[in-house]
Amino acid sequence: MARQNQAEQMRSGKGFIAALDQSGGSTPKALKLYGVEEGAWSNDDEMFALIHQMRARIATAPAFTGERVIGAILFEKTMDGEIGGKPAAQFLWEERGVVPFLKIDKGLEDKADGVQLMKPIGGLDALLDRAVKAGIFGTKERSVIGAASASGIAAVVAQQFDLGRQVLAKGLVPIIEPEVTISIADKAEAEDILLAELKKQLDALPEGADVMLKLTLPTKANLYKPLIDHPRVMRVVALSGGYSRDEANALLAQNAGMIASFSRALTEGLSAKQDDAEFNRTLDATIQSIRDASVAG
């Protein structure tokens, strides 16, 4: 019953997905933006403990509930940890009504043919089994498109769907994330190619094999409406991709049916130096602004 309720929340919930999945190389930057300088830790374990504290503070804040935050993407170490005295995924769903997802990719290959494919994911079966046991609803896996390369984009999308089928086989819902870099000159052309490749792969999925898509906010508003309406797509969510929160919200509001899945734009303005009252006020206003942009269409 829980998974049915989670699936319904993903399909029709009036809110957005929080991306709390900074990992490896992006963690020091995320901590710095949160007001924690690199000298505050001496090894990776201490660094990840600090980022876990930040995530736990967000997840336990009064505003962080399923009324506006319908899902949250977790880093593997977050899934393995506790929030509010409970395993993280269990806390999110049982205490907050937030559907838990897990980031499973292990970073990117070097750029080739205008794109960066995902690195091989060692121990994938075991990781997915752990996710199922932990109560995770779905996964997220990211690759990057840096040019309007037809062959490169086709390779990215094919790899994403190959991995997505492995995730589906475990009873989990994949969030397929082929990010288009927002600063490239041929962004609109890349998005047209990406749309065609995604439709091709979606059309080949069997009935019942439903996925989610996480896409860069498009240059042309409502470009991805055919994907939002596709019978194999549970939800299309948008990444902030380097836009400020205000920019991302404004662009999102122009795309009917897309909802946010922001990371840096979610934590913008939050600081380890804030007392709980200020932190909670800032987060509440942030969550409301992203939620409003997500339902504007």
Secondary structure, 3 states (H helix, E strand, C coil): CHHHHHHHHHHHCCCEEEEECCCHHHHHHHHHHCCCCHHHCCCHHHHHHHHHHHHHHHHCCCCCCCCCEEEEEECHHHHHCEECCEEHHHHHHHHHCCEEEEECCCCECCCECCEECECCCCCHHHHHHHHHHHCCCEEEEEEEECCCCHHHHHHHHHHHHHHHHHHHHCCCEEEEEEEECCCCCCHHHHHHHHHHHHHHHHHCCCCCCCEEEEEECCCCCCCCHHHHCCCCEEEEEEECCCCCHHHHHHHHCCCCCCEECCCHHHHCCCCCCCCHHHHHHHHHHHHHHHHHHHHCC
